[in-house]
């Protein structure tokens, strides 16, 4: 191991905890191999290493998790009952911890009522401001809240004061919610033709809703046997009353074969079972059904503002709260700065500080009405940072997970300045990062590796950035890597025309995107890249879009289940042994009866962290013992799921276990650099970069001629970027058109064609400022991207 000044890491001799270091001894969380490290306080420490090497396991799952757990333990048992229970990380000693503030990449909730304004408290301050200064005055801050409905009630109340007597009373709470869309800003219309075939009767299988089988008690049979409808009559022949009962009937109790069930009209049933759920959490076929059956249009009553007419009528200096929330935040800050009202001076000062923080952190192009679920991972992370800028707290540990994600090289310097400011106030700043620009500002670097998964989990280097360069580790060797401009670029085989694009901040953009080549769309954050590509490319067959939406998965989800790999594996096992495929699923018939296929047994300890112990019956293998007697190629199903991708490639590529369908999926996993992952590793243990590449591997199976990738270098180590460029080249050479939204200069340099948007963000962007080859962009240096790319390639 390379190091500069370091005591023997294996020395377990106890010593007094130092107040100048965070001391970790014997960390074994996830793939960490009993590592020990001392992290200096009040300095900026960057953790590097290939994706999956253990950076997040050390920083987030060990240091930050234990800090949070210890803080939670200071609360009463009653309060802890309302908080998430955290188990103690697998580590022998953790000393010198301070309060940890975690700013991670977790995307904000996709609840339709959550906006940038509600997530940062800016909306709360605006509501108070309008309730004090708005003319005409319409009520309290709740009257401007789109999440609060207006409530009215009246009746008799009994007052027990002396002689008991009844008094008439009325109650009114004025809320700001639009009654039509209920504060969502959009109304949904359901296409009935996607729910049923009206030429058939219910008995003939009229329903076309996924999962609605004719023998299902809870869905089809409750309609057929409710007594309210004729199950043998075609739906188009229903009377007006039957149609009303069929589509809109309020919930009532009915008996089906002596069982009490609830009958409810089809429309409210679909709304509750499908539309109330987060679309991203749905299975692909369910999501496809919802996208077909439901259309969302801007609410005609509030025009998408979510607010009631009264709330929109009250104004300050001619501006309503709806108009204020629709402004670009940089413009809103100027408007607030122009308000001079001593009676609300403290409120104006706090609101202005919050809005200025948005601008300072590079998010001045957003508006407060922007739905929180539409923010990219990088934007969501920076929104979370806002509440910490200007905080009076010191001697705090700030933990960042790749804060430069989604940032143009021009913006990375600004992020670096913010990290250094937090450190200079006397805080400890821990950053997990791959970008050399951020590694360069570190006081200390901890490099983990040498590989990923089981090949990682050790500390390869501790020291300065200069020491890292000469250390010989993978990160050290690749720190100064620079991609070169291509000598010869590919010629387009056609064009994809976009005409008059006006989505979000785009200014009537016309552009021809070349096909058959690698096209990179770039520009500063907020310049309109995603609006142009995701919002303006016409929806049609053959476009495979891989965006930044996160993968959701439980402990039971793993690469084999997510990619569909488990299906051909189960069928191969079933065919070889003459049994049912369901036996080889830990979520179905083959599950261990003791742990229900989880591999571990959870014991709930109330407000204390629950304990998970390896199942004694299956020894963590998740399957019933009789299932493990069935073999394929000399291996049982649990041994196959424990294989890394590279080993499974060989196993299913030849011999008795040869399974072409499984081998094709494994090839794609290896292509995106996930050869080290084991097939049965829970998705919950994968890093952000690994999840994105898993998604890429899955979508590569889609039959499409045009691939759209949104920042595929997210979470990739410098050494892996070269691997990704090779993958993109193979896709193009196979006849595909690849369009990449990207900030990484190596991908820009490797492109055949670049489309640069800008010149700024928000209403200062939305225009095409350059189209051409990377070499032309470097020569012209007419844009910010051109200047940074020229500096990168050393031109």
C-alpha positions in Angstrom: 0.0 0.0 0.0 1.3 3.5 -0.9 1.3 6.0 1.9 3.2 9.0 3.1 3.0 9.3 6.9 0.9 6.7 8.5 1.1 4.4 11.6 0.7 0.7 11.2 -3.0 0.2 10.3 -3.1 -3.2 11.8 -2.0 -2.1 15.3 -5.1 -2.5 17.5 -3.4 -0.9 20.6 -6.0 1.4 22.3 -5.0 5.0 22.6 -6.8 8.2 23.6 -9.2 9.5 21.0 -7.7 12.5 19.2 -9.8 15.5 18.7 -8.1 16.2 15.4 -8.9 13.0 13.5 -11.8 10.7 12.8 -10.4 7.2 13.5 -11.9 4.2 11.8 -10.6 0.8 12.8 -11.7 -2.6 11.4 -14.5 -1.4 9.0 -16.2 -4.4 7.3 -19.4 -2.8 5.9 -20.4 -4.3 2.5 -17.1 -5.2 0.7 -14.7 -3.4 3.1 -12.0 -5.7 4.2 -11.3 -4.8 7.8 -9.8 -1.5 6.9 -8.4 1.2 9.2 -8.0 4.8 8.4 -7.5 8.2 10.1 -9.3 11.2 8.6 -8.1 14.6 9.6 -10.8 17.0 10.9 -11.3 20.5 9.6 -9.8 19.5 6.2 -11.2 18.6 2.8 -10.7 14.8 2.3 -11.6 13.3 -1.1 -12.3 9.6 -1.4 -11.5 8.1 -4.8 -11.5 4.7 -6.4 -13.3 2.8 -9.2 -17.0 2.5 -9.0 -17.9 -0.3 -6.4 -14.5 -0.1 -4.6 -16.1 0.7 -1.2 -16.0 4.5 -1.1 -19.7 4.9 -0.2 -19.5 1.9 2.2 -16.8 3.7 4.2 -18.1 7.3 4.0 -21.8 6.9 4.0 -22.5 3.4 5.4 -19.9 3.6 8.2 -18.9 7.1 9.2 -22.1 9.1 8.4 -24.4 6.2 9.4 -22.8 5.8 12.9 -22.8 9.6 13.5 -26.5 9.7 12.7 -27.3 6.7 14.8 -25.5 8.2 17.8 -27.4 11.5 17.4 -30.7 9.6 17.2 -29.9 7.8 20.5 -29.8 11.2 22.3 -33.6 11.5 21.8 -36.1 9.9 24.1 -37.5 6.5 23.2 -40.8 8.1 22.3 -39.2 10.4 19.7 -37.0 7.5 18.4 -40.2 5.6 17.7 -40.9 8.1 14.9 -37.4 8.0 13.4 -35.8 5.5 11.1 -34.0 2.8 13.1 -30.4 2.5 12.1 -28.2 -0.5 12.9 -24.6 -0.1 14.1 -22.2 -0.4 11.1 -19.8 -3.4 11.0 -16.8 -1.6 12.5 -14.6 -2.3 15.5 -13.8 1.3 16.5 -15.1 4.7 15.4 -13.6 7.6 17.4 -13.7 11.4 17.0 -17.0 11.6 15.2 -18.9 14.9 14.9 -22.4 15.7 13.7 -22.7 14.5 10.1 -24.8 16.4 7.6 -25.3 14.2 4.5 -25.8 15.7 1.1 -26.4 12.7 -1.2 -27.6 12.1 -4.7 -31.0 10.6 -3.7 -33.5 12.2 -6.0 -36.2 14.2 -4.3 -39.6 12.5 -3.9 -41.7 12.5 -7.1 -44.9 13.5 -5.2 -46.8 15.8 -7.6 -47.3 18.3 -4.8 -43.6 18.7 -4.0 -41.9 21.6 -5.7 -38.5 23.3 -5.4 -40.3 26.0 -3.3 -41.8 23.6 -0.8 -38.6 21.5 -0.6 -36.5 24.6 0.4 -39.0 26.5 2.6 -38.9 29.4 0.1 -42.7 28.9 -0.5 -43.4 29.0 3.2 -41.7 32.4 3.4 -43.5 33.7 0.3 -46.9 32.7 1.7 -46.2 34.7 4.9 -45.1 37.6 2.8 -48.3 37.6 0.7 -50.5 37.1 3.8 -49.0 40.3 5.3 -48.6 42.6 2.2 -50.9 41.1 -0.5 -53.8 43.3 -1.7 -56.6 42.5 -1.4 -56.0 40.7 1.9 -57.5 37.2 1.6 -56.4 35.5 4.8 -53.6 33.7 6.6 -50.5 32.0 4.9 -52.7 28.9 4.4 -54.8 30.9 1.9 -51.7 30.9 -0.4 -50.9 27.2 0.0 -51.8 24.9 -2.9 -51.6 21.9 -0.5 -54.3 23.3 1.8 -58.0 22.9 0.7 -60.7 25.4 1.8 -62.8 23.8 4.5 -66.2 25.0 5.7 -68.4 23.5 8.5 -71.3 24.6 10.7 -73.5 23.0 13.3 -74.3 22.8 17.0 -71.7 22.5 19.7 -72.3 21.9 23.4 -70.6 24.3 25.7 -70.2 23.0 29.3 -69.9 26.2 31.2 -72.3 26.5 34.1 -75.6 25.4 32.6 -74.9 23.1 29.7 -76.3 24.6 26.5 -76.0 24.1 22.8 -74.7 26.9 20.6 -74.6 27.4 16.8 -71.1 27.6 15.5 -69.4 27.7 12.1 -65.8 27.0 11.1 -64.0 28.2 8.0 -60.4 27.6 6.9 -59.4 29.4 3.7 -56.9 27.3 1.7 -55.2 28.1 -1.6 -55.7 24.7 -3.3 -57.3 24.8 -6.8 -60.5 22.7 -6.4 -60.3 21.3 -10.0 -56.8 19.7 -9.9 -56.5 19.5 -6.1 -53.2 21.4 -6.1 -51.5 19.2 -8.7 -51.5 21.7 -11.6 -52.6 19.0 -14.0 -55.7 17.0 -14.5 -55.8 13.4 -15.8 -58.1 12.0 -18.4 -58.5 8.2 -18.7 -58.8 6.7 -22.1 -61.6 4.1 -21.6 -60.6 2.2 -24.8 -57.4 1.2 -23.0 -59.4 -0.3 -20.0 -61.8 -2.5 -21.8 -63.1 -3.7 -25.2 -66.7 -2.4 -25.3 -67.7 -5.0 -28.0 -67.3 -7.8 -25.4 -69.1 -8.6 -22.2 -67.4 -8.9 -18.8 -67.8 -12.7 -19.0 -66.1 -12.7 -22.4 -63.0 -11.0 -21.0 -63.6 -7.3 -21.9 -61.0 -5.9 -19.5 -57.6 -5.1 -21.0 -56.0 -3.9 -17.7 -52.7 -5.7 -16.8 -53.2 -8.3 -14.1 -57.0 -8.4 -14.3 -57.7 -12.1 -14.9 -61.2 -13.4 -15.4 -61.0 -15.6 -12.3 -59.7 -12.9 -10.0 -61.9 -12.4 -6.9 -60.8 -8.8 -6.3 -61.1 -7.4 -9.8 -63.1 -9.0 -12.6 -65.4 -11.3 -10.6 -66.5 -8.5 -8.3 -67.9 -6.7 -11.4 -69.3 -9.9 -13.0 -71.1 -11.2 -9.9 -72.0 -7.9 -8.1 -75.6 -8.0 -9.3 -75.4 -4.5 -10.5 -74.3 -5.4 -14.0 -75.3 -8.0 -16.6 -72.0 -9.9 -17.1 -73.2 -11.4 -20.4 -74.2 -8.1 -22.1 -71.6 -6.3 -24.3 -70.4 -3.1 -22.4 -71.5 -0.9 -25.3 -75.1 -2.1 -24.7 -75.2 -1.0 -21.0 -78.0 1.3 -20.0 -77.2 4.8 -18.7 -77.6 3.6 -15.1 -75.5 0.5 -15.7 -72.7 2.6 -17.3 -72.9 5.0 -14.3 -72.6 2.0 -11.9 -69.8 0.5 -14.0 -67.6 3.6 -14.2 -68.4 5.8 -11.2 -70.3 3.9 -8.5 -69.3 4.9 -4.9 -67.8 2.0 -2.9 -70.5 -0.5 -1.6 -70.3 -4.0 -0.1 -71.4 -6.9 -2.3 -71.2 -10.7 -1.7 -69.4 -13.0 -4.2 -69.7 -16.7 -3.3 -70.5 -15.7 0.3 -67.4 -13.5 0.6 -67.9 -9.8 1.5 -66.1 -7.7 -1.1 -66.1 -3.9 -2.0 -67.6 -2.9 -5.3 -66.3 0.4 -6.7 -66.7 2.1 -10.1 -63.9 1.4 -12.6 -62.6 5.0 -12.8 -62.0 5.5 -9.0 -60.6 2.0 -8.7 -58.0 2.7 -11.5 -57.2 6.0 -9.9 -56.5 4.4 -6.5 -54.7 1.4 -7.8 -52.5 2.9 -10.5 -52.6 6.7 -10.5 -51.8 7.2 -6.8 -48.5 5.4 -7.2 -45.1 6.8 -8.3 -44.8 5.9 -12.0 -41.1 5.2 -11.6 -41.7 2.6 -9.0 -44.0 0.6 -11.3 -43.1 -2.5 -13.2 -42.3 -1.8 -16.9 -45.5 -3.3 -18.3 -47.7 -1.5 -15.7 -45.9 1.8 -16.5 -46.5 1.3 -20.2 -50.2 0.7 -19.5 -50.5 3.9 -17.4 -48.7 5.9 -20.1 -51.1 4.6 -22.7 -54.3 4.9 -20.7 -53.8 8.2 -18.9 -53.2 11.7 -20.4 -52.2 14.6 -18.2 -53.2 18.1 -19.3 -52.6 21.5 -17.6 -55.5 22.3 -15.3 -57.8 24.7 -17.2 -59.1 26.3 -14.0 -55.8 27.4 -12.5 -53.7 27.3 -15.6 -51.2 24.9 -14.0 -50.4 27.3 -11.0 -52.2 24.9 -8.5 -53.7 27.9 -6.7 -57.3 29.0 -6.3 -58.6 32.2 -7.9 -58.5 34.1 -4.6 -54.9 33.2 -4.0 -54.0 34.5 -7.5 -56.0 37.7 -7.1 -53.9 39.0 -4.1 -50.8 40.9 -5.3 -47.7 42.8 -4.1 -46.5 45.5 -6.5 -48.7 44.0 -9.3 -47.2 40.4 -8.8 -49.3 37.5 -7.5 -47.7 34.5 -5.6 -48.3 32.3 -8.7 -46.3 34.8 -10.9 -43.6 35.0 -8.2 -43.2 31.2 -8.1 -43.1 31.0 -11.9 -40.2 33.5 -12.2 -36.7 32.4 -12.7 -35.2 32.4 -9.2 -32.5 35.0 -10.1 -35.3 37.3 -11.3 -37.3 36.6 -8.2 -34.4 37.6 -6.0 -34.1 41.0 -7.7 -37.9 41.5 -7.2 -37.6 40.7 -3.5 -34.6 43.0 -3.2 -36.8 45.8 -4.5 -39.4 45.4 -1.8 -38.9 48.0 1.0 -41.2 47.2 3.9 -39.8 47.6 7.4 -42.7 45.6 9.0 -41.4 42.4 7.3 -37.7 43.2 7.1 -36.5 40.0 8.9 -38.6 37.8 6.6 -37.4 39.6 3.5 -33.8 39.2 4.6 -34.2 35.4 5.2 -36.1 34.9 1.9 -33.5 36.9 0.0 -30.6 34.8 1.5 -32.3 31.6 0.4 -32.9 32.9 -3.2 -29.3 34.3 -3.4 -28.1 30.8 -2.3 -29.8 29.3 -5.3 -28.0 31.7 -7.6 -24.7 31.2 -5.8 -24.9 27.5 -6.2 -25.7 27.7 -9.9 -29.4 27.0 -9.7 -30.7 30.5 -10.4 -32.3 29.2 -13.6 -34.9 27.1 -11.7 -38.3 28.4 -10.6 -40.0 27.7 -7.3 -42.9 26.0 -9.1 -40.6 23.4 -10.7 -41.8 19.9 -9.5 -39.1 18.4 -7.2 -39.3 15.0 -9.0 -38.1 16.5 -12.3 -34.8 17.6 -10.9 -31.7 15.7 -12.0 -29.6 13.9 -9.3 -27.0 16.8 -9.4 -29.7 19.5 -9.1 -31.4 17.7 -6.2 -28.1 17.5 -4.4 -27.4 21.2 -4.8 -30.9 22.1 -3.7 -30.2 20.1 -0.5 -27.0 22.1 -0.1 -28.8 25.4 0.0 -30.0 25.2 3.6 -26.3 24.7 4.7 -24.9 27.7 2.9 -24.3 30.5 5.4 -25.1 28.2 8.3 -23.6 29.4 11.6 -22.7 25.8 12.6 -19.0 24.9 12.7 -17.1 21.8 13.5 -19.6 19.7 11.6 -18.8 16.9 9.2 -20.3 17.5 5.7 -20.5 14.4 3.5 -21.0 14.9 -0.2 -21.6 12.2 -2.9 -20.1 13.4 -6.2 -21.2 17.0 -5.9 -20.0 17.8 -9.5 -22.6 15.5 -11.1 -24.5 17.4 -13.8 -22.1 20.3 -13.7 -20.4 21.8 -16.8 -16.6 22.3 -16.3 -17.4 26.0 -16.0 -19.6 25.4 -12.9 -17.2 22.9 -11.2 -15.0 25.8 -10.0 -17.9 27.4 -8.3 -18.7 24.1 -6.5 -15.1 23.7 -5.5 -15.2 27.2 -4.0 -18.3 26.2 -1.9 -16.6 23.1 -0.6 -13.5 25.1 0.4 -15.7 27.8 2.1 -17.4 25.1 4.2 -13.9 23.8 5.2 -12.6 27.2 6.0 -15.4 27.8 8.5 -13.9 25.0 10.6 -15.8 22.0 9.2 -14.7 18.6 8.2 -15.6 18.0 4.5 -15.7 14.4 3.1 -16.3 14.1 -0.6 -16.7 11.0 -2.7 -15.6 12.1 -6.2 -14.2 11.0 -9.6 -13.6 14.4 -11.3 -9.8 15.4 -11.3 -10.8 19.1 -10.9 -12.3 18.3 -7.4 -9.6 15.8 -6.4 -7.1 18.5 -7.1 -8.4 20.8 -4.3 -8.2 18.0 -1.6 -6.1 18.5 1.5 -6.0 14.7 1.7 -6.9 11.8 -0.6 -8.0 8.3 0.5 -8.0 5.9 -2.5 -9.9 2.7 -2.2 -9.6 -0.4 -4.4 -7.7 -1.8 -6.2 -10.7 -3.2 -8.0 -14.5 -3.2 -7.5 -16.8 -5.5 -5.6 -14.8 -8.4 -4.0 -11.7 -7.0 -5.7 -11.9 -3.8 -3.7 -12.5 -2.8 -0.2 -8.9 -1.9 0.8 -7.1 1.4 1.2 -4.6 1.7 -1.6 -3.3 5.1 -0.8 -3.5 7.9 1.8 -1.9 11.3 1.4 -1.7 14.4 -0.8 -2.8 14.8 -4.4 0.8 14.9 -5.5 1.5 11.7 -3.6 -1.5 10.1 -5.4 -0.1 11.0 -8.8 3.1 9.1 -8.1 1.5 6.3 -6.1 1.0 3.8 -9.0 -2.7 3.1 -8.0 -5.3 3.0 -10.7 -6.5 6.5 -9.7 -3.0 7.9 -9.6 -2.2 6.5 -13.1 -5.3 7.9 -14.7 -5.5 11.2 -12.8 -3.8 13.1 -15.7 -5.5 11.1 -18.5 -6.7 13.3 -21.3 -8.7 12.0 -24.3 -7.5 13.3 -27.7 -9.6 14.7 -30.5 -10.3 12.2 -33.3 -8.3 12.6 -36.4 -11.2 11.5 -38.5 -14.9 11.7 -37.6 -17.7 9.5 -38.9 -20.1 10.9 -41.6 -23.8 11.1 -40.9 -26.1 8.7 -42.6 -29.2 10.9 -42.1 -30.7 13.6 -39.9 -33.3 13.8 -37.1 -35.1 17.1 -37.5 -36.3 19.2 -34.6 -38.3 22.2 -35.6 -39.6 25.1 -33.4 -38.7 23.5 -30.1 -40.1 25.6 -27.2 -40.1 23.2 -24.2 -39.1 24.9 -21.0 -36.5 27.6 -21.8 -35.9 26.7 -25.5 -36.2 29.7 -27.8 -37.9 28.3 -31.0 -34.9 26.0 -31.7 -34.4 24.4 -35.1 -31.7 21.7 -35.2 -30.7 18.7 -37.3 -29.2 15.9 -35.2 -27.0 13.7 -37.4 -27.8 9.9 -37.4 -25.3 7.1 -37.6 -22.7 8.9 -35.5 -21.9 9.8 -31.9 -23.5 13.1 -31.1 -22.8 14.9 -27.9 -25.2 17.6 -26.6 -23.5 19.9 -24.1 -23.8 23.3 -22.4 -23.9 24.7 -18.9 -26.4 23.3 -16.4 -29.8 24.7 -17.2 -29.0 25.6 -20.8 -31.8 23.4 -22.2 -30.0 20.2 -23.1 -32.6 17.8 -21.6 -35.5 20.0 -22.8 -34.1 19.7 -26.4 -33.4 16.0 -26.3 -36.0 14.4 -23.9 -38.7 17.1 -24.5 -38.4 17.7 -28.2 -37.3 14.5 -30.0 -40.6 13.2 -31.5 -41.8 10.0 -29.7 -41.5 7.2 -32.1 -40.5 3.6 -32.4 -36.8 3.0 -32.4 -35.8 5.7 -29.8 -34.3 4.1 -26.7 -34.0 6.7 -23.9 -31.9 6.0 -20.9 -32.4 8.9 -18.4 -31.2 9.6 -14.9 -34.3 8.2 -13.1 -33.1 6.0 -10.3 -33.6 2.3 -10.0 -35.8 1.3 -7.1 -35.3 -2.1 -5.6 -35.7 -4.0 -2.4 -33.3 -6.5 -0.7 -35.0 -9.1 -2.9 -34.1 -7.4 -6.2 -30.7 -8.2 -7.7 -29.0 -7.9 -11.1 -30.4 -11.2 -12.1 -34.0 -10.2 -11.5 -33.7 -6.6 -12.7 -32.2 -7.5 -16.1 -34.5 -10.5 -16.7 -31.4 -12.9 -16.5 -33.1 -15.1 -13.9 -35.9 -16.2 -16.3 -33.6 -18.1 -18.8 -31.5 -19.5 -15.8 -34.7 -20.8 -14.1 -35.9 -22.4 -17.3 -32.5 -24.0 -17.9 -32.5 -25.5 -14.4 -36.1 -26.7 -14.8 -35.4 -28.4 -18.2 -32.2 -30.1 -16.9 -34.0 -31.5 -13.8 -37.6 -32.0 -15.2 -39.2 -29.7 -12.6 -41.1 -26.4 -12.6 -39.1 -23.1 -13.1 -40.9 -21.6 -10.1 -38.8 -23.8 -7.8 -35.7 -21.8 -8.7 -37.1 -18.5 -7.5 -36.4 -17.3 -3.9 -39.6 -15.2 -4.2 -41.8 -18.1 -5.3 -42.1 -21.9 -4.6 -38.4 -22.5 -4.0 -38.1 -20.0 -1.1 -36.8 -21.2 2.2 -39.9 -21.5 4.5 -38.0 -20.2 7.5 -36.9 -16.8 6.0 -39.3 -16.7 3.1 -36.4 -16.5 0.7 -34.8 -13.4 2.2 -31.7 -15.3 3.4 -31.9 -13.5 6.8 -34.3 -13.4 9.6 -35.3 -9.9 10.9 -36.1 -9.3 14.5 -37.9 -6.1 15.3 -36.8 -4.5 18.5 -39.2 -1.5 18.6 -37.5 1.8 18.7 -34.1 0.2 18.7 -32.4 -1.0 15.5 -33.7 -4.4 14.4 -31.4 -7.3 14.2 -30.9 -9.4 11.1 -29.3 -12.8 11.5 -28.4 -15.3 8.7 -31.2 -17.9 8.4 -30.1 -21.1 10.2 -32.2 -23.3 7.9 -30.9 -22.3 4.5 -27.6 -20.7 5.8 -28.3 -17.6 3.8 -28.8 -19.4 0.5 -32.5 -18.3 0.4 -33.7 -21.6 -1.1 -35.3 -24.7 0.3 -32.9 -27.6 0.8 -34.7 -29.9 -1.8 -34.2 -27.2 -4.5 -30.4 -27.2 -3.9 -30.4 -30.9 -4.8 -31.1 -29.9 -8.5 -28.0 -29.1 -10.5 -27.0 -27.5 -13.8 -23.5 -28.0 -15.0 -22.5 -29.3 -11.5 -23.8 -26.1 -9.7 -27.0 -25.5 -7.7 -29.0 -22.3 -8.1 -27.5 -20.6 -5.0 -24.0 -21.2 -6.3 -24.9 -19.7 -9.7 -26.4 -16.6 -8.1 -23.2 -16.2 -6.1 -21.1 -16.1 -9.3 -19.6 -12.8 -10.6 -20.8 -11.8 -14.1 -17.5 -12.8 -15.7 -17.5 -16.3 -14.2 -21.2 -16.7 -15.2 -20.3 -15.7 -18.8 -18.0 -18.7 -19.0 -20.4 -21.0 -17.2 -23.4 -20.3 -19.5 -21.3 -19.9 -22.6 -20.3 -23.6 -23.1 -20.8 -27.1 -21.9 -23.9 -28.6 -20.3 -25.0 -25.2 -18.9 -24.8 -23.4 -22.3 -27.8 -21.0 -22.3 -27.6 -18.4 -25.2 -30.4 -16.2 -23.7 -28.6 -15.9 -20.4 -25.2 -15.5 -22.1 -26.4 -12.5 -24.1 -27.6 -10.6 -21.0 -24.3 -11.4 -19.2 -22.3 -10.1 -22.2 -24.2 -6.7 -21.9 -23.4 -6.5 -18.2 -19.7 -7.1 -18.9 -19.8 -4.5 -21.7 -20.9 -1.8 -19.3 -18.1 -2.7 -16.8 -20.1 -4.7 -14.3 -18.2 -8.0 -14.7 -17.4 -8.0 -11.0 -21.0 -7.9 -9.7 -22.4 -11.2 -8.4 -25.7 -12.1 -9.9 -27.6 -12.3 -6.6 -26.2 -9.1 -5.0 -29.1 -7.0 -3.6 -29.7 -3.8 -5.6 -29.8 -1.9 -2.3 -26.0 -2.5 -2.0 -25.1 -1.1 -5.4 -23.6 2.4 -5.8 -25.3 5.1 -7.9 -22.9 4.6 -10.8 -23.5 0.8 -10.8 -27.2 1.3 -10.9 -27.0 3.6 -13.9 -24.8 1.1 -15.8 -27.2 -1.8 -14.9 -30.0 0.3 -16.4 -27.8 0.9 -19.5 -27.1 -2.8 -19.9 -30.9 -3.6 -19.6 -31.9 -1.0 -22.3 -29.2 -2.2 -24.7 -31.4 -5.2 -25.3 -34.1 -2.9 -26.7 -34.4 -3.0 -30.5 -33.9 0.6 -31.3 -32.0 2.6 -33.9 -31.4 5.7 -31.8 -30.0 5.6 -28.3 -30.3 8.7 -26.0 -28.1 8.6 -23.0 -28.2 11.2 -20.2 -24.8 11.7 -18.6 -23.6 8.1 -18.7 -20.3 9.0 -17.0 -22.1 9.6 -13.7 -20.3 7.6 -11.0 -17.6 6.4 -13.4 -14.0 6.3 -12.4 -11.5 7.9 -14.8 -10.3 4.4 -15.8 -13.9 3.4 -16.7 -14.6 6.4 -18.9 -12.3 4.9 -21.6 -14.3 1.6 -21.3 -17.6 3.6 -21.8 -16.2 5.3 -24.9 -15.4 1.9 -26.4 -19.0 0.8 -25.7 -20.4 3.9 -27.4 -18.1 3.2 -30.4 -19.4 -0.4 -30.6 -23.0 0.8 -30.6 -22.3 3.3 -33.4 -20.3 0.8 -35.4 -23.2 -1.6 -35.1 -25.4 0.9 -37.1 -27.0 2.7 -34.1 -27.3 6.5 -33.7 -26.1 7.6 -30.2 -27.0 10.9 -28.7 -25.3 11.7 -25.4 -26.1 14.6 -23.0 -22.8 15.0 -21.3 -20.4 17.4 -19.5 -17.3 15.1 -19.4 -14.6 16.5 -21.7 -13.4 13.0 -22.7 -16.8 12.2 -24.2 -16.9 15.6 -26.0 -13.4 15.0 -27.4 -14.5 11.6 -28.6 -17.7 12.8 -30.4 -18.3 12.9 -34.1 -20.6 15.9 -33.7 -21.2 18.4 -30.9 -24.3 20.6 -30.3 -23.6 23.2 -27.7 -26.5 25.1 -26.0 -26.3 28.3 -24.0 -24.8 30.8 -23.7 -26.1 30.8 -20.1 -28.8 29.0 -18.0 -32.6 29.6 -17.8 -33.8 32.5 -19.9 -30.1 33.2 -20.7 -29.9 29.9 -22.5 -32.2 27.8 -24.7 -30.3 28.6 -28.0 -27.9 26.6 -30.2 -24.6 28.4 -30.0 -22.5 25.9 -31.8 -22.9 22.9 -34.2 -19.9 21.1 -35.6 -17.0 18.7 -34.9 -15.0 18.8 -31.7 -12.0 20.1 -33.6 -14.0 23.0 -35.0 -15.3 23.8 -31.5 -11.7 23.8 -30.1 -10.4 26.0 -32.9 -13.2 28.5 -32.6 -13.2 28.7 -28.8 -16.4 30.8 -29.2 -18.2 29.2 -26.3 -17.5 28.3 -22.7 -17.5 24.7 -23.7 -15.0 25.4 -26.4 -12.6 27.1 -24.1 -12.8 24.3 -21.5 -12.4 21.6 -24.2 -9.4 23.4 -25.7 -7.8 23.6 -22.2 -8.6 19.9 -21.6 -7.0 18.6 -24.9 -4.1 21.0 -24.5 -4.8 22.9 -27.7 
